Amino acid sequence: MTSEGMLRCPICKKERAWKDNPFRPFCSERCRLIDLGQWAGERYRIPGERPPTGDDSGEEKK
Ligand SMILES: [Zn+2]
């Protein structure tokens, strides 16, 4: 039996019910924002979590 009404979030791969979910196809606003960040050319940036690598020292090149 398949999980009807469930949608796998493309960001975190968790299955969530998309019904009554305003953020679909994402599971939450957080994942939606992550996806938007990717579109904006940002690296994976998860609020409240640190990036996996520390290659960005915070200095900005102009
Ligand atoms: Zn998600």
N, CA, C, O and the ligand as a Tripos MOL2 file, in Angstrom:
@<TRIPOS>MOLECULE
protein
  249   247    63     0     0
PROTEIN
NO_CHARGES

@<TRIPOS>ATOM
      1 N           0.8570   -1.1980    0.0000 N.3       1 MET1
      2 CA          0.0000    0.0000    0.0000 C.3       1 MET1
      3 C           0.8890    1.2430    0.0000 C.2       1 MET1
      4 O           1.7670    1.4200    0.8450 O.2       1 MET1
      5 N           0.6240    2.0680   -0.9610 N.am      2 THR2
      6 CA          1.4360    3.2680   -1.0500 C.3       2 THR2
      7 C           0.9170    4.3320   -0.1000 C.2       2 THR2
      8 O          -0.2380    4.3260    0.3250 O.2       2 THR2
      9 N           1.7960    5.2170    0.2030 N.am      3 SER3
     10 CA          1.4060    6.2950    1.1140 C.3       3 SER3
     11 C           0.6940    7.3780    0.3110 C.2       3 SER3
     12 O           1.3170    8.3280   -0.1630 O.2       3 SER3
     13 N          -0.5520    7.2310    0.1740 N.am      4 GLU4
     14 CA         -1.3230    8.1730   -0.6270 C.3       4 GLU4
     15 C          -1.4060    9.5240    0.0730 C.2       4 GLU4
     16 O          -1.6100    9.6160    1.2840 O.2       4 GLU4
     17 N          -1.2450   10.5470   -0.7200 N.am      5 GLY5
     18 CA         -1.3090   11.8780   -0.1370 C.3       5 GLY5
     19 C          -0.0030   12.3060    0.4850 C.2       5 GLY5
     20 O           0.1050   13.3810    1.0750 O.2       5 GLY5
     21 N           1.0030   11.4310    0.3420 N.am      6 MET6
     22 CA          2.2960   11.7950    0.8990 C.3       6 MET6
     23 C           3.1960   12.3160   -0.2110 C.2       6 MET6
     24 O           3.1050   11.8960   -1.3640 O.2       6 MET6
     25 N           4.0380   13.2130    0.1570 N.am      7 LEU7
     26 CA          4.9620   13.7840   -0.8090 C.3       7 LEU7
     27 C           6.3520   13.8000   -0.2030 C.2       7 LEU7
     28 O           6.5510   14.1640    0.9550 O.2       7 LEU7
     29 N           7.3040   13.3920   -1.0270 N.am      8 ARG8
     30 CA          8.6760   13.3980   -0.5260 C.3       8 ARG8
     31 C           9.2930   14.7580   -0.7840 C.2       8 ARG8
     32 O           9.3910   15.2140   -1.9230 O.2       8 ARG8
     33 N           9.6870   15.3690    0.2570 N.am      9 CYS9
     34 CA         10.2890   16.6920    0.1350 C.3       9 CYS9
     35 C          11.5960   16.5840   -0.6570 C.2       9 CYS9
     36 O          12.4580   15.7770   -0.3070 O.2       9 CYS9
     37 N          11.7560   17.3750   -1.7100 N.am     10 PRO10
     38 CA         12.9700   17.2960   -2.5230 C.3      10 PRO10
     39 C          14.2010   17.8100   -1.8000 C.2      10 PRO10
     40 O          15.3260   17.6000   -2.2550 O.2      10 PRO10
     41 N          13.9980   18.4660   -0.7040 N.am     11 ILE11
     42 CA         15.1290   19.0340    0.0210 C.3      11 ILE11
     43 C          15.6300   18.0820    1.0930 C.2      11 ILE11
     44 O          16.7990   17.6980    1.0900 O.2      11 ILE11
     45 N          14.7700   17.7080    1.9900 N.am     12 CYS12
     46 CA         15.2150   16.8840    3.1140 C.3      12 CYS12
     47 C          14.8070   15.4280    2.9540 C.2      12 CYS12
     48 O          15.1340   14.5900    3.7940 O.2      12 CYS12
     49 N          14.0920   15.1290    1.8760 N.am     13 LYS13
     50 CA         13.7250   13.7530    1.5230 C.3      13 LYS13
     51 C          12.7690   13.1110    2.5110 C.2      13 LYS13
     52 O          12.5630   11.8980    2.4910 O.2      13 LYS13
     53 N          12.1990   13.9110    3.3540 N.am     14 LYS14
     54 CA         11.2330   13.3510    4.2950 C.3      14 LYS14
     55 C           9.8630   13.3010    3.6430 C.2      14 LYS14
     56 O           9.4860   14.1710    2.8580 O.2      14 LYS14
     57 N           9.1460   12.2730    3.9880 N.am     15 GLU15
     58 CA          7.8000   12.1750    3.4700 C.3      15 GLU15
     59 C           6.8490   12.9050    4.3860 C.2      15 GLU15
     60 O           6.8030   12.6890    5.5970 O.2      15 GLU15
     61 N           6.0990   13.7710    3.7590 N.am     16 ARG16
     62 CA          5.1320   14.5510    4.5230 C.3      16 ARG16
     63 C           3.8230   14.5700    3.7550 C.2      16 ARG16
     64 O           3.7990   14.4510    2.5300 O.2      16 ARG16
     65 N           2.7590   14.7180    4.4820 N.am     17 ALA17
     66 CA          1.4720   14.8690    3.8220 C.3      17 ALA17
     67 C           1.4050   16.2420    3.1760 C.2      17 ALA17
     68 O           1.6080   17.2650    3.8300 O.2      17 ALA17
     69 N           1.1170   16.2460    1.8890 N.am     18 TRP18
     70 CA          1.0770   17.5470    1.2090 C.3      18 TRP18
     71 C          -0.2740   18.2090    1.3680 C.2      18 TRP18
     72 O          -0.4510   19.3930    1.0840 O.2      18 TRP18
     73 N          -1.2020   17.4290    1.8190 N.am     19 LYS19
     74 CA         -2.5300   17.9870    2.0110 C.3      19 LYS19
     75 C          -2.4870   19.0380    3.1210 C.2      19 LYS19
     76 O          -1.9200   18.8200    4.1920 O.2      19 LYS19
     77 N          -3.0940   20.1620    2.8340 N.am     20 ASP20
     78 CA         -3.1080   21.2660    3.7900 C.3      20 ASP20
     79 C          -1.7060   21.7770    4.0860 C.2      20 ASP20
     80 O          -1.4580   22.4110    5.1120 O.2      20 ASP20
     81 N          -0.8020   21.4870    3.1710 N.am     21 ASN21
     82 CA          0.5510   21.9760    3.3680 C.3      21 ASN21
     83 C           0.8020   23.1420    2.4150 C.2      21 ASN21
     84 O           0.9110   22.9340    1.2060 O.2      21 ASN21
     85 N           0.8940   24.3350    2.9270 N.am     22 PRO22
     86 CA          1.0630   25.5130    2.0710 C.3      22 PRO22
     87 C           2.4410   25.5820    1.4380 C.2      22 PRO22
     88 O           2.6750   26.3970    0.5460 O.2      22 PRO22
     89 N           3.3440   24.7440    1.8870 N.am     23 PHE23
     90 CA          4.7240   24.8350    1.4140 C.3      23 PHE23
     91 C           5.0430   23.7650    0.3870 C.2      23 PHE23
     92 O           6.1860   23.6560   -0.0570 O.2      23 PHE23
     93 N           4.0500   22.9710    0.0020 N.am     24 ARG24
     94 CA          4.3290   21.9220   -0.9530 C.3      24 ARG24
     95 C           4.9250   22.4980   -2.2360 C.2      24 ARG24
     96 O           4.5590   23.6210   -2.5850 O.2      24 ARG24
     97 N           5.7930   21.8340   -2.9490 N.am     25 PRO25
     98 CA          6.1350   20.4320   -2.6950 C.3      25 PRO25
     99 C           7.1270   20.2240   -1.5610 C.2      25 PRO25
    100 O           7.6600   19.1270   -1.3920 O.2      25 PRO25
    101 N           7.3720   21.2480   -0.8020 N.am     26 PHE26
    102 CA          8.3110   21.0980    0.2980 C.3      26 PHE26
    103 C           7.5650   20.7990    1.5850 C.2      26 PHE26
    104 O           6.3660   21.0570    1.6950 O.2      26 PHE26
    105 N           8.2770   20.2570    2.5490 N.am     27 CYS27
    106 CA          7.6050   19.8360    3.7630 C.3      27 CYS27
    107 C           7.3530   21.0170    4.6820 C.2      27 CYS27
    108 O           6.4620   20.9820    5.5310 O.2      27 CYS27
    109 N           8.1340   22.0460    4.5060 N.am     28 SER28
    110 CA          8.0320   23.1520    5.4410 C.3      28 SER28
    111 C           8.5700   24.4230    4.8090 C.2      28 SER28
    112 O           9.1720   24.3990    3.7360 O.2      28 SER28
    113 N           8.3460   25.5070    5.4840 N.am     29 GLU29
    114 CA          8.8630   26.7740    4.9790 C.3      29 GLU29
    115 C          10.3830   26.7500    4.9170 C.2      29 GLU29
    116 O          10.9940   27.3680    4.0460 O.2      29 GLU29
    117 N          10.9700   26.0370    5.8420 N.am     30 ARG30
    118 CA         12.4180   25.9740    5.8920 C.3      30 ARG30
    119 C          12.9890   25.3750    4.6080 C.2      30 ARG30
    120 O          13.9210   25.9110    4.0090 O.2      30 ARG30
    121 N          12.4050   24.2550    4.2080 N.am     31 CYS31
    122 CA         12.8920   23.6150    2.9880 C.3      31 CYS31
    123 C          12.5780   24.4740    1.7720 C.2      31 CYS31
    124 O          13.3400   24.4980    0.8050 O.2      31 CYS31
    125 N          11.4880   25.1570    1.8250 N.am     32 ARG32
    126 CA         11.1390   26.0320    0.7130 C.3      32 ARG32
    127 C          12.1700   27.1590    0.5810 C.2      32 ARG32
    128 O          12.5860   27.5170   -0.5210 O.2      32 ARG32
    129 N          12.5610   27.6940    1.7080 N.am     33 LEU33
    130 CA         13.5470   28.7610    1.6970 C.3      33 LEU33
    131 C          14.8970   28.2450    1.2240 C.2      33 LEU33
    132 O          15.6390   28.9440    0.5330 O.2      33 LEU33
    133 N          15.1990   27.0240    1.6030 N.am     34 ILE34
    134 CA         16.4500   26.4260    1.1470 C.3      34 ILE34
    135 C          16.4490   26.3300   -0.3680 C.2      34 ILE34
    136 O          17.4440   26.6410   -1.0230 O.2      34 ILE34
    137 N          15.3310   25.8980   -0.9150 N.am     35 ASP35
    138 CA         15.2320   25.7850   -2.3600 C.3      35 ASP35
    139 C          15.3410   27.1540   -3.0110 C.2      35 ASP35
    140 O          15.9990   27.3070   -4.0400 O.2      35 ASP35
    141 N          14.7190   28.1170   -2.4310 N.am     36 LEU36
    142 CA         14.8050   29.4810   -2.9660 C.3      36 LEU36
    143 C          16.2360   29.9770   -2.9220 C.2      36 LEU36
    144 O          16.6910   30.6760   -3.8270 O.2      36 LEU36
    145 N          16.9320   29.6180   -1.8760 N.am     37 GLY37
    146 CA         18.3260   30.0190   -1.7560 C.3      37 GLY37
    147 C          19.1630   29.4200   -2.8600 C.2      37 GLY37
    148 O          20.0850   30.0580   -3.3670 O.2      37 GLY37
    149 N          18.8430   28.1920   -3.2340 N.am     38 GLN38
    150 CA         19.5790   27.5670   -4.3230 C.3      38 GLN38
    151 C          19.3160   28.2880   -5.6280 C.2      38 GLN38
    152 O          20.2230   28.4910   -6.4350 O.2      38 GLN38
    153 N          18.0910   28.6650   -5.8220 N.am     39 TRP39
    154 CA         17.7600   29.3900   -7.0450 C.3      39 TRP39
    155 C          18.4770   30.7200   -7.0870 C.2      39 TRP39
    156 O          18.8340   31.2050   -8.1610 O.2      39 TRP39
    157 N          18.6870   31.2990   -5.9500 N.am     40 ALA40
    158 CA         19.3290   32.6040   -5.9000 C.3      40 ALA40
    159 C          20.8430   32.4800   -6.0170 C.2      40 ALA40
    160 O          21.5620   33.4760   -5.9380 O.2      40 ALA40
    161 N          21.3220   31.2560   -6.2050 N.am     41 GLY41
    162 CA         22.7520   31.0670   -6.3620 C.3      41 GLY41
    163 C          23.4630   30.9190   -5.0400 C.2      41 GLY41
    164 O          24.6920   30.9510   -4.9660 O.2      41 GLY41
    165 N          22.6760   30.7570   -4.0030 N.am     42 GLU42
    166 CA         23.2820   30.5960   -2.6920 C.3      42 GLU42
    167 C          23.6740   29.1460   -2.5040 C.2      42 GLU42
    168 O          23.1430   28.2470   -3.1570 O.2      42 GLU42
    169 N          24.5960   28.9410   -1.6140 N.am     43 ARG43
    170 CA         24.8840   27.5610   -1.2370 C.3      43 ARG43
    171 C          23.8390   27.0970   -0.2470 C.2      43 ARG43
    172 O          23.0330   27.8800    0.2550 O.2      43 ARG43
    173 N          23.8730   25.8310    0.0130 N.am     44 TYR44
    174 CA         22.9190   25.2820    0.9670 C.3      44 TYR44
    175 C          23.0330   26.0530    2.2710 C.2      44 TYR44
    176 O          24.0710   26.0590    2.9320 O.2      44 TYR44
    177 N          21.9560   26.6860    2.6070 N.am     45 ARG45
    178 CA         21.9930   27.4850    3.8260 C.3      45 ARG45
    179 C          20.7520   27.1680    4.6450 C.2      45 ARG45
    180 O          19.6390   27.5610    4.2960 O.2      45 ARG45
    181 N          20.9600   26.4620    5.7200 N.am     46 ILE46
    182 CA         19.8400   26.0590    6.5420 C.3      46 ILE46
    183 C          19.8220   26.9160    7.8030 C.2      46 ILE46
    184 O          20.7760   26.9130    8.5810 O.2      46 ILE46
    185 N          18.7430   27.6390    7.9940 N.am     47 PRO47
    186 CA         18.6620   28.4820    9.1960 C.3      47 PRO47
    187 C          18.8820   27.6740   10.4660 C.2      47 PRO47
    188 O          18.2290   26.6540   10.6840 O.2      47 PRO47
    189 N          19.7770   28.1210   11.2770 N.am     48 GLY48
    190 CA         20.0070   27.4380   12.5420 C.3      48 GLY48
    191 C          21.0660   26.3570   12.4450 C.2      48 GLY48
    192 O          21.4460   25.7600   13.4520 O.2      48 GLY48
    193 N          21.5450   26.1030   11.2230 N.am     49 GLU49
    194 CA         22.5780   25.0970   11.0750 C.3      49 GLU49
    195 C          23.7820   25.7070   10.3760 C.2      49 GLU49
    196 O          23.6590   26.6180    9.5580 O.2      49 GLU49
    197 N          24.9320   25.1840   10.7170 N.am     50 ARG50
    198 CA         26.1420   25.7230   10.1060 C.3      50 ARG50
    199 C          26.3890   25.0100    8.7900 C.2      50 ARG50
    200 O          25.9990   23.8550    8.6190 O.2      50 ARG50
    201 N          27.0270   25.6870    7.8780 N.am     51 PRO51
    202 CA         27.3710   25.0450    6.6070 C.3      51 PRO51
    203 C          28.3520   23.9080    6.8410 C.2      51 PRO51
    204 O          29.1340   23.9520    7.7910 O.2      51 PRO51
    205 N          28.3220   22.8920    5.9880 N.am     52 PRO52
    206 CA         29.1510   21.7000    6.1950 C.3      52 PRO52
    207 C          30.6300   21.9930    6.0780 C.2      52 PRO52
    208 O          31.4420   21.2950    6.6860 O.2      52 PRO52
    209 N          30.9990   22.9950    5.3240 N.am     53 THR53
    210 CA         32.4050   23.2980    5.1600 C.3      53 THR53
    211 C          32.6800   24.7290    5.5650 C.2      53 THR53
    212 O          31.7790   25.5680    5.5640 O.2      53 THR53
    213 N          33.8930   24.9980    5.9030 N.am     54 GLY54
    214 CA         34.2340   26.3450    6.3460 C.3      54 GLY54
    215 C          35.0990   27.0600    5.3330 C.2      54 GLY54
    216 O          36.0280   27.7860    5.6840 O.2      54 GLY54
    217 N          34.7780   26.8420    4.0680 N.am     55 ASP55
    218 CA         35.6020   27.4570    3.0330 C.3      55 ASP55
    219 C          35.3100   28.9500    2.8960 C.2      55 ASP55
    220 O          36.0720   29.6980    2.2840 O.2      55 ASP55
    221 N          34.2080   29.3510    3.4730 N.am     56 ASP56
    222 CA         33.8860   30.7690    3.3970 C.3      56 ASP56
    223 C          34.2860   31.4320    4.7050 C.2      56 ASP56
    224 O          33.6500   31.2240    5.7380 O.2      56 ASP56
    225 N          35.3190   32.2110    4.6530 N.am     57 SER57
    226 CA         35.8280   32.8250    5.8680 C.3      57 SER57
    227 C          35.0380   34.0640    6.2490 C.2      57 SER57
    228 O          35.2570   34.6550    7.3060 O.2      57 SER57
    229 N          34.1360   34.4430    5.3950 N.am     58 GLY58
    230 CA         33.3260   35.6060    5.6890 C.3      58 GLY58
    231 C          33.8200   36.8660    5.0170 C.2      58 GLY58
    232 O          33.1750   37.9140    5.0720 O.2      58 GLY58
    233 N          34.9700   36.7520    4.3830 N.am     59 GLU59
    234 CA         35.4740   37.9270    3.6850 C.3      59 GLU59
    235 C          34.7900   38.0590    2.3500 C.2      59 GLU59
    236 O          34.5390   37.0740    1.6550 O.2      59 GLU59
    237 N          34.4990   39.2700    2.0110 N.am     60 GLU60
    238 CA         33.8360   39.5020    0.7420 C.3      60 GLU60
    239 C          34.8100   40.1230   -0.2590 C.2      60 GLU60
    240 O          35.5260   41.0770    0.0450 O.2      60 GLU60
    241 N          34.8110   39.5600   -1.4350 N.am     61 LYS61
    242 CA         35.6620   40.1310   -2.4900 C.3      61 LYS61
    243 C          34.8580   41.1580   -3.2680 C.2      61 LYS61
    244 O          33.6680   40.9900   -3.5350 O.2      61 LYS61
    245 N          35.5440   42.2090   -3.6130 N.am     62 LYS62
    246 CA         34.8570   43.2400   -4.3770 C.3      62 LYS62
    247 C          35.5450   43.4280   -5.7370 C.2      62 LYS62
    248 O          35.1140   44.2580   -6.5370 O.2      62 LYS62
    249 ZN         11.7970   19.1200    3.7520 Zn       63 ZN63
@<TRIPOS>BOND
     1     1     2 1
     2     2     3 1
     3     3     4 2
     4     3     5 am
     5     5     6 1
     6     6     7 1
     7     7     8 2
     8     7     9 am
     9     9    10 1
    10    10    11 1
    11    11    12 2
    12    11    13 am
    13    13    14 1
    14    14    15 1
    15    15    16 2
    16    15    17 am
    17    17    18 1
    18    18    19 1
    19    19    20 2
    20    19    21 am
    21    21    22 1
    22    22    23 1
    23    23    24 2
    24    23    25 am
    25    25    26 1
    26    26    27 1
    27    27    28 2
    28    27    29 am
    29    29    30 1
    30    30    31 1
    31    31    32 2
    32    31    33 am
    33    33    34 1
    34    34    35 1
    35    35    36 2
    36    35    37 am
    37    37    38 1
    38    38    39 1
    39    39    40 2
    40    39    41 am
    41    41    42 1
    42    42    43 1
    43    43    44 2
    44    43    45 am
    45    45    46 1
    46    46    47 1
    47    47    48 2
    48    47    49 am
    49    49    50 1
    50    50    51 1
    51    51    52 2
    52    51    53 am
    53    53    54 1
    54    54    55 1
    55    55    56 2
    56    55    57 am
    57    57    58 1
    58    58    59 1
    59    59    60 2
    60    59    61 am
    61    61    62 1
    62    62    63 1
    63    63    64 2
    64    63    65 am
    65    65    66 1
    66    66    67 1
    67    67    68 2
    68    67    69 am
    69    69    70 1
    70    70    71 1
    71    71    72 2
    72    71    73 am
    73    73    74 1
    74    74    75 1
    75    75    76 2
    76    75    77 am
    77    77    78 1
    78    78    79 1
    79    79    80 2
    80    79    81 am
    81    81    82 1
    82    82    83 1
    83    83    84 2
    84    83    85 am
    85    85    86 1
    86    86    87 1
    87    87    88 2
    88    87    89 am
    89    89    90 1
    90    90    91 1
    91    91    92 2
    92    91    93 am
    93    93    94 1
    94    94    95 1
    95    95    96 2
    96    95    97 am
    97    97    98 1
    98    98    99 1
    99    99   100 2
   100    99   101 am
   101   101   102 1
   102   102   103 1
   103   103   104 2
   104   103   105 am
   105   105   106 1
   106   106   107 1
   107   107   108 2
   108   107   109 am
   109   109   110 1
   110   110   111 1
   111   111   112 2
   112   111   113 am
   113   113   114 1
   114   114   115 1
   115   115   116 2
   116   115   117 am
   117   117   118 1
   118   118   119 1
   119   119   120 2
   120   119   121 am
   121   121   122 1
   122   122   123 1
   123   123   124 2
   124   123   125 am
   125   125   126 1
   126   126   127 1
   127   127   128 2
   128   127   129 am
   129   129   130 1
   130   130   131 1
   131   131   132 2
   132   131   133 am
   133   133   134 1
   134   134   135 1
   135   135   136 2
   136   135   137 am
   137   137   138 1
   138   138   139 1
   139   139   140 2
   140   139   141 am
   141   141   142 1
   142   142   143 1
   143   143   144 2
   144   143   145 am
   145   145   146 1
   146   146   147 1
   147   147   148 2
   148   147   149 am
   149   149   150 1
   150   150   151 1
   151   151   152 2
   152   151   153 am
   153   153   154 1
   154   154   155 1
   155   155   156 2
   156   155   157 am
   157   157   158 1
   158   158   159 1
   159   159   160 2
   160   159   161 am
   161   161   162 1
   162   162   163 1
   163   163   164 2
   164   163   165 am
   165   165   166 1
   166   166   167 1
   167   167   168 2
   168   167   169 am
   169   169   170 1
   170   170   171 1
   171   171   172 2
   172   171   173 am
   173   173   174 1
   174   174   175 1
   175   175   176 2
   176   175   177 am
   177   177   178 1
   178   178   179 1
   179   179   180 2
   180   179   181 am
   181   181   182 1
   182   182   183 1
   183   183   184 2
   184   183   185 am
   185   185   186 1
   186   186   187 1
   187   187   188 2
   188   187   189 am
   189   189   190 1
   190   190   191 1
   191   191   192 2
   192   191   193 am
   193   193   194 1
   194   194   195 1
   195   195   196 2
   196   195   197 am
   197   197   198 1
   198   198   199 1
   199   199   200 2
   200   199   201 am
   201   201   202 1
   202   202   203 1
   203   203   204 2
   204   203   205 am
   205   205   206 1
   206   206   207 1
   207   207   208 2
   208   207   209 am
   209   209   210 1
   210   210   211 1
   211   211   212 2
   212   211   213 am
   213   213   214 1
   214   214   215 1
   215   215   216 2
   216   215   217 am
   217   217   218 1
   218   218   219 1
   219   219   220 2
   220   219   221 am
   221   221   222 1
   222   222   223 1
   223   223   224 2
   224   223   225 am
   225   225   226 1
   226   226   227 1
   227   227   228 2
   228   227   229 am
   229   229   230 1
   230   230   231 1
   231   231   232 2
   232   231   233 am
   233   233   234 1
   234   234   235 1
   235   235   236 2
   236   235   237 am
   237   237   238 1
   238   238   239 1
   239   239   240 2
   240   239   241 am
   241   241   242 1
   242   242   243 1
   243   243   244 2
   244   243   245 am
   245   245   246 1
   246   246   247 1
   247   247   248 2
@<TRIPOS>SUBSTRUCTURE
     1 MET1         2 RESIDUE 1 A MET
     2 THR2         6 RESIDUE 1 A THR
     3 SER3        10 RESIDUE 1 A SER
     4 GLU4        14 RESIDUE 1 A GLU
     5 GLY5        18 RESIDUE 1 A GLY
     6 MET6        22 RESIDUE 1 A MET
     7 LEU7        26 RESIDUE 1 A LEU
     8 ARG8        30 RESIDUE 1 A ARG
     9 CYS9        34 RESIDUE 1 A CYS
    10 PRO10       38 RESIDUE 1 A PRO
    11 ILE11       42 RESIDUE 1 A ILE
    12 CYS12       46 RESIDUE 1 A CYS
    13 LYS13       50 RESIDUE 1 A LYS
    14 LYS14       54 RESIDUE 1 A LYS
    15 GLU15       58 RESIDUE 1 A GLU
    16 ARG16       62 RESIDUE 1 A ARG
    17 ALA17       66 RESIDUE 1 A ALA
    18 TRP18       70 RESIDUE 1 A TRP
    19 LYS19       74 RESIDUE 1 A LYS
    20 ASP20       78 RESIDUE 1 A ASP
    21 ASN21       82 RESIDUE 1 A ASN
    22 PRO22       86 RESIDUE 1 A PRO
    23 PHE23       90 RESIDUE 1 A PHE
    24 ARG24       94 RESIDUE 1 A ARG
    25 PRO25       98 RESIDUE 1 A PRO
    26 PHE26      102 RESIDUE 1 A PHE
    27 CYS27      106 RESIDUE 1 A CYS
    28 SER28      110 RESIDUE 1 A SER
    29 GLU29      114 RESIDUE 1 A GLU
    30 ARG30      118 RESIDUE 1 A ARG
    31 CYS31      122 RESIDUE 1 A CYS
    32 ARG32      126 RESIDUE 1 A ARG
    33 LEU33      130 RESIDUE 1 A LEU
    34 ILE34      134 RESIDUE 1 A ILE
    35 ASP35      138 RESIDUE 1 A ASP
    36 LEU36      142 RESIDUE 1 A LEU
    37 GLY37      146 RESIDUE 1 A GLY
    38 GLN38      150 RESIDUE 1 A GLN
    39 TRP39      154 RESIDUE 1 A TRP
    40 ALA40      158 RESIDUE 1 A ALA
    41 GLY41      162 RESIDUE 1 A GLY
    42 GLU42      166 RESIDUE 1 A GLU
    43 ARG43      170 RESIDUE 1 A ARG
    44 TYR44      174 RESIDUE 1 A TYR
    45 ARG45      178 RESIDUE 1 A ARG
    46 ILE46      182 RESIDUE 1 A ILE
    47 PRO47      186 RESIDUE 1 A PRO
    48 GLY48      190 RESIDUE 1 A GLY
    49 GLU49      194 RESIDUE 1 A GLU
    50 ARG50      198 RESIDUE 1 A ARG
    51 PRO51      202 RESIDUE 1 A PRO
    52 PRO52      206 RESIDUE 1 A PRO
    53 THR53      210 RESIDUE 1 A THR
    54 GLY54      214 RESIDUE 1 A GLY
    55 ASP55      218 RESIDUE 1 A ASP
    56 ASP56      222 RESIDUE 1 A ASP
    57 SER57      226 RESIDUE 1 A SER
    58 GLY58      230 RESIDUE 1 A GLY
    59 GLU59      234 RESIDUE 1 A GLU
    60 GLU60      238 RESIDUE 1 A GLU
    61 LYS61      242 RESIDUE 1 A LYS
    62 LYS62      246 RESIDUE 1 A LYS
    63 ZN63       249 GROUP 0 **** ****
